[in-house]
Amino acid sequence: MQIAQLLESKGSLVATAGPEMLVVEVVKELTERRIGALVVTDAHEEIVGIVSERDIVAAIARFTAAILDEPVRKIMSTEVQTCSPNDAVESLMATMTDQRIRHIPVIDGGRLSGIVSIGDLVKARMDELERDRDALEHFISAR
């Protein structure tokens, strides 16, 4: 299965933040949307970073809760791993596991076109395995 197929069922909506958005506002956005990360984009909609729950917790541990009143650019991860709609789910799962990252933006034609989480990939893979199992059961029972 390719990432494009996953996005067809999941949707391509990506929650974003500007680099000057306050960390406390990011926390509210993550909570309200029930998501784990926001892609940080500049005025030209170019990715300049990503901020996750993990980034926020690490920043509070390092700087205290005062960091909540600072702009997200101070805590965001600036090295952002991206993928293509043509990438395979299995390959991306391996990358995310190896690099210990949970969210990867999808870039199509140079533009942000989606985001996938490790949970999205695991669900897609489990659905695929279930379809394979059902097909095998059907094949066996048809004999």
C-alpha positions in Angstrom: 0.0 0.0 0.0 1.2 3.5 -0.8 0.8 6.6 1.3 -1.5 8.1 -1.4 -4.0 5.3 -0.7 -3.8 5.9 3.0 -4.5 9.6 2.5 -7.5 8.8 0.4 -9.2 7.1 3.3 -7.7 9.3 6.1 -7.9 12.7 4.4 -5.3 15.2 3.5 -6.1 17.9 6.0 -2.9 19.1 7.8 -3.0 21.3 10.9 -0.3 23.9 10.7 1.1 26.7 12.9 3.2 29.7 12.1 6.6 30.0 13.8 5.4 32.9 15.9 2.4 31.1 17.3 2.8 30.8 21.1 3.5 27.3 22.5 0.4 27.6 24.8 -1.7 28.2 21.6 -0.1 25.1 20.0 -1.0 23.1 23.1 -4.7 24.2 22.8 -4.7 23.4 19.1 -3.3 19.9 19.7 -5.8 19.3 22.4 -8.8 20.6 20.5 -8.0 18.6 17.4 -6.9 15.5 19.3 -3.6 15.3 17.3 0.0 14.9 18.2 1.8 17.4 16.0 1.5 20.6 14.0 3.5 21.3 10.9 5.1 24.7 11.2 5.0 26.7 8.0 6.1 30.2 6.9 4.1 32.8 5.1 4.8 31.0 1.8 3.4 27.7 3.2 6.9 26.2 3.2 7.7 23.8 6.0 10.1 25.3 8.5 9.6 22.8 11.3 7.3 20.5 13.2 6.2 20.6 16.8 4.9 17.6 18.6 3.7 16.8 22.1 7.1 15.3 22.7 8.8 18.6 21.8 6.6 20.5 24.2 7.2 18.1 27.1 10.9 18.3 26.5 10.8 22.1 26.4 8.9 22.3 29.7 11.4 20.0 31.3 14.3 22.1 30.0 13.0 25.6 30.4 10.0 25.3 32.9 6.4 26.2 32.1 7.5 29.7 31.1 8.3 28.3 27.6 4.5 28.2 27.1 4.5 31.9 26.5 7.3 31.8 23.9 6.9 31.3 20.1 6.9 27.8 18.8 10.0 28.5 16.7 12.0 28.2 19.9 11.1 24.6 20.5 10.1 23.1 17.1 12.1 20.5 15.4 13.7 22.1 12.3 14.9 18.9 10.7 11.7 17.5 9.3 11.6 14.1 7.7 9.0 14.1 4.8 7.6 11.5 2.5 6.0 11.3 -0.9 2.5 9.9 -1.7 4.3 7.2 -3.7 6.2 5.9 -0.7 5.2 2.5 0.7 3.6 2.2 4.1 5.9 -0.6 5.1 9.0 1.5 4.2 7.8 4.5 6.0 7.0 2.5 9.1 10.6 1.3 9.1 11.9 4.8 8.8 9.7 6.1 11.6 10.7 3.2 13.9 14.4 3.6 13.1 14.4 7.4 13.6 11.9 7.3 16.5 9.5 9.8 15.0 5.8 9.7 15.1 4.6 12.2 12.4 5.8 12.8 8.8 4.4 15.4 6.5 3.6 14.3 2.9 5.0 16.4 0.1 3.5 16.2 -3.4 4.9 18.4 -6.1 6.8 20.5 -3.6 3.6 21.2 -1.6 2.4 20.0 1.7 -0.4 17.5 0.9 -1.0 15.5 4.1 0.6 14.1 7.2 0.8 10.6 8.5 1.4 9.3 12.0 2.8 6.0 13.1 -0.7 5.2 14.3 -2.1 5.8 10.8 0.5 3.5 9.3 -0.1 0.7 11.8 -3.8 0.9 11.2 -3.3 0.8 7.5 -1.0 -2.2 7.8 -3.4 -4.0 10.1 -6.3 -3.4 7.7 -4.2 -4.8 4.9 -3.3 -7.9 6.8 -6.9 -8.4 7.8 -7.9 -8.2 4.1 -5.2 -10.7 3.2 -6.4 -13.1 6.0 -10.0 -12.8 4.8 -9.0 -13.6 1.2 -7.0 -16.6 2.4 -10.0 -17.8 4.4 -12.3 -17.4 1.4 -9.8 -19.2 -0.8 -9.5 -22.1 1.6 -13.3 -22.4 2.3 -14.0 -22.3 -1.5 -12.0 -25.5 -2.1 
